[in-house]
Amino acid sequence: MFPLPLWLPRPIHLNTQPHILTSFALSLLLVFRTNSSYARWEEALKLLGGVLTHSRSLVQQGCSFFVSDKSKRAMARWTVAYVVTLHDHMQEEVDLEPRLKEILEPDECALVMAAEHKVLQVLHVMAEILKREQLNIYQVDLMTRSITFLYEVLGSCERIFFTPIPVSYTRHTCRFMLIWLTTLPLGLYSAFQWATIPVTGVIALLLLGIDEIGMQIEEPFGIIDFDSVVGRIVRNVDQILERSKSTMQFADRTFGAPHVL
């Protein structure tokens, strides 16, 4: 080891016992925070996966159950509009109107933009489209379940977005770690001498990295690629609409006309 030059002030030596005794508490704080943040991130992924599945199902059911092409295309348009407005609802500084103009008719777009809660307005229109179709009770129940699920997704997303991890918990963890890392070199110097600097740097890098991961995934809608989910749903809906007529014609030729329940 290389001792300090005589002209430098002598370092303060601290016993490492306080750091040993409090390290488990710091570990628990970091683990609880990271686990809570990961649970929020994982739930957001599952919700978006459910939106993808039920959006496909809803459009496919509309193409199979609805008689008029107008209603089929209306349900497809409004299903895509739901995903786009949900994306806008969970993001900040997103210009919604130009995107809706590419999906909805001008009067439909104006109706959504005038609403205070745009996602609820879209879901209301989807329910009205379903109500005006002459479907049997089983078909109505099947499509209603998908629309109900989209309502539940909206509520779950709002819960994640508007109720972050308590600020007091985050602040206490940061203060605890700041004091712990600041005093750590004083306890390590007697054992590591000059190596205290890189050793402390590595320990700080690892602990701060864990804390940073927890902070990033705490708000999942800021890091999840929501645009890719929207793009996938748009492509799937377009494909279902394009192939629905040819698929029905093939089924009629192969299996005969469908039986009315």
C-alpha positions in Angstrom: 0.0 0.0 0.0 1.1 3.6 -0.7 0.7 5.9 2.3 -0.6 9.4 2.0 2.1 12.2 1.6 2.9 13.9 4.9 1.6 17.3 3.7 -1.9 15.9 3.2 -4.4 16.0 6.1 -4.9 12.6 7.8 -8.1 10.9 6.8 -10.8 10.2 9.4 -11.1 6.5 10.1 -14.5 5.1 10.8 -15.5 1.6 12.0 -17.2 -0.4 9.2 -19.7 -1.9 11.7 -22.3 0.8 11.1 -22.2 0.1 7.4 -22.4 -3.6 8.0 -25.4 -3.2 10.3 -27.3 -0.9 7.9 -26.4 -2.6 4.6 -29.3 -5.1 5.0 -31.8 -2.2 5.4 -30.4 -0.5 2.3 -30.7 -3.7 0.4 -34.3 -4.2 1.5 -35.2 -0.6 0.4 -33.6 -1.1 -3.0 -35.2 -4.6 -3.5 -38.7 -3.5 -2.5 -38.5 -0.4 -4.8 -37.2 -2.4 -7.7 -39.7 -5.2 -7.2 -42.6 -2.7 -7.0 -41.4 -0.9 -10.2 -41.0 -4.2 -12.0 -44.5 -5.3 -11.0 -45.9 -2.1 -12.5 -43.9 -2.6 -15.7 -44.9 -6.2 -16.0 -48.6 -5.4 -15.5 -48.4 -2.7 -18.2 -47.0 -5.2 -20.6 -49.8 -7.7 -19.9 -52.4 -5.0 -20.3 -51.1 -4.0 -23.7 -50.9 -7.6 -24.7 -54.6 -7.9 -23.7 -55.4 -4.9 -25.8 -53.7 -6.4 -28.8 -55.6 -9.7 -28.4 -59.1 -8.3 -27.7 -58.7 -5.6 -30.5 -58.1 -8.4 -33.0 -60.9 -10.5 -31.6 -63.4 -7.6 -31.6 -62.7 -6.7 -35.3 -62.8 -10.3 -36.3 -66.1 -10.9 -34.5 -67.5 -7.7 -36.1 -66.5 -9.0 -39.6 -68.2 -12.4 -38.8 -71.3 -11.2 -37.0 -72.2 -7.9 -38.7 -74.2 -7.9 -41.9 -73.3 -4.5 -43.4 -69.8 -3.6 -44.5 -70.4 -0.1 -43.1 -70.8 -1.5 -39.5 -67.8 -3.8 -40.0 -65.5 -0.9 -41.0 -67.0 1.4 -38.3 -66.1 -1.1 -35.6 -62.6 -1.5 -37.1 -62.1 2.3 -37.2 -63.2 2.8 -33.6 -61.2 -0.1 -32.3 -58.0 1.5 -33.8 -59.2 4.8 -32.4 -59.4 3.3 -28.9 -55.8 2.2 -29.1 -54.6 5.6 -30.4 -56.6 7.6 -27.7 -55.3 5.2 -25.0 -51.8 5.9 -26.2 -52.5 9.6 -26.0 -54.0 9.2 -22.5 -51.0 7.5 -21.2 -48.4 9.8 -22.8 -47.6 13.5 -22.5 -47.2 16.0 -25.3 -48.8 13.7 -27.9 -50.6 15.5 -30.7 -53.7 13.3 -31.0 -55.9 15.1 -33.6 -53.7 14.5 -36.7 -53.5 10.8 -35.9 -57.3 10.5 -35.4 -57.9 12.3 -38.7 -56.1 9.4 -40.4 -58.5 6.9 -38.8 -61.9 8.5 -38.3 -64.3 10.5 -40.4 -64.2 14.3 -39.8 -67.4 14.3 -37.8 -66.2 11.3 -35.8 -62.9 13.0 -35.1 -64.6 16.2 -34.0 -66.8 14.1 -31.6 -63.8 12.6 -29.9 -61.8 15.8 -29.7 -64.7 17.6 -28.0 -64.9 15.0 -25.3 -63.1 15.6 -22.0 -62.3 11.9 -21.6 -61.5 10.8 -25.2 -61.0 7.1 -24.5 -64.4 6.8 -22.8 -66.0 8.5 -25.7 -64.5 6.0 -28.1 -65.7 3.1 -26.0 -69.2 4.6 -25.8 -69.4 4.8 -29.6 -68.2 1.1 -29.9 -70.9 0.0 -27.5 -73.5 2.0 -29.6 -72.4 0.3 -32.8 -72.8 -3.1 -31.2 -76.2 -2.1 -29.8 -77.6 -1.2 -33.2 -76.7 -4.5 -34.8 -79.2 -7.3 -35.1 -77.2 -10.0 -33.2 -78.3 -12.9 -31.1 -77.7 -12.9 -27.4 -74.5 -15.1 -27.6 -72.9 -12.8 -30.2 -73.7 -9.7 -28.2 -72.3 -11.3 -25.0 -69.1 -12.3 -26.8 -68.4 -8.8 -28.2 -69.6 -7.1 -25.0 -66.9 -9.0 -23.1 -64.2 -7.6 -25.3 -65.5 -4.1 -24.9 -65.7 -4.6 -21.1 -62.1 -5.8 -21.1 -61.1 -2.6 -22.9 -62.8 -0.6 -20.1 -60.9 -2.6 -17.5 -57.6 -1.9 -19.3 -58.3 1.8 -19.3 -58.9 1.7 -15.5 -55.8 -0.4 -14.8 -53.6 1.9 -17.0 -54.9 5.0 -15.2 -54.1 3.3 -11.9 -50.5 2.7 -12.9 -50.1 6.1 -14.6 -51.7 8.3 -11.9 -50.6 6.5 -8.7 -46.8 6.3 -8.7 -44.7 4.8 -5.9 -45.0 7.2 -2.9 -42.5 10.1 -3.1 -41.5 9.7 0.6 -40.3 6.1 -0.1 -38.2 7.3 -3.0 -36.7 10.2 -1.1 -35.9 8.2 1.9 -34.1 5.5 -0.2 -32.0 8.2 -2.0 -31.1 10.0 1.3 -30.2 6.7 2.9 -28.0 5.6 0.0 -26.4 9.1 -0.2 -25.3 9.0 3.5 -24.2 5.4 3.2 -22.0 5.9 0.1 -20.6 9.2 1.4 -19.3 7.7 4.6 -18.3 4.4 3.1 -14.7 5.5 2.1 -14.0 6.6 5.6 -14.6 3.0 6.8 -12.7 1.4 3.9 -9.6 3.5 3.9 -7.8 1.7 6.7 -8.1 -1.6 4.8 -7.7 -0.4 1.2 -5.7 2.8 1.3 -5.6 4.3 -2.2 -7.7 1.4 -3.5 -10.6 2.9 -1.6 -11.3 5.2 -4.5 -12.0 2.6 -7.2 -13.6 0.2 -4.7 -16.0 2.9 -3.5 -16.7 3.9 -7.1 -17.6 0.3 -8.1 -19.9 -0.1 -5.1 -21.6 3.2 -5.8 -22.0 2.4 -9.5 -23.7 -0.9 -8.7 -26.1 0.5 -6.0 -27.0 3.6 -8.0 -27.6 1.5 -11.1 -30.1 -0.6 -9.2 -31.8 2.5 -8.0 -31.8 4.0 -11.5 -33.4 0.8 -12.9 -36.2 1.1 -10.4 -36.8 4.8 -11.2 -37.0 4.1 -15.0 -39.4 1.2 -14.9 -41.5 2.8 -12.3 -43.3 4.7 -15.1 -43.7 1.9 -17.7 -45.6 3.9 -20.3 -42.6 6.2 -20.7 -40.3 3.3 -21.7 -42.6 0.8 -23.4 -42.7 1.1 -27.1 -46.4 1.9 -27.3 -46.1 3.0 -30.9 -45.1 -0.5 -32.0 -48.2 -1.9 -30.3 -50.4 0.7 -32.0 -48.8 0.0 -35.4 -49.2 -3.8 -35.0 -52.9 -3.4 -34.2 -53.4 -1.1 -37.2 -51.8 -3.6 -39.5 -53.8 -6.5 -38.0 -57.1 -4.7 -38.3 -56.4 -3.7 -42.0 -55.5 -7.3 -42.7 -58.6 -8.7 -41.1 -60.8 -6.2 -43.1 -59.0 -7.0 -46.4 -59.3 -10.8 -45.9 -62.8 -11.0 -44.3 -64.8 -11.1 -47.6 -62.6 -13.6 -49.3 -62.5 -15.8 -46.1 -66.3 -15.8 -45.9 -66.6 -16.7 -49.6 -64.2 -19.6 -49.1 -66.1 -20.8 -46.0 -69.4 -20.6 -47.9 -68.0 -22.7 -50.8 -66.3 -25.2 -48.5 -68.7 -25.6 -45.5 -71.9 -24.1 -46.8 -74.0 -21.2 -45.5 -73.8 -20.5 -41.7 -76.6 -21.6 -39.4 -78.5 -18.9 -37.6 -78.9 -19.4 -33.9 
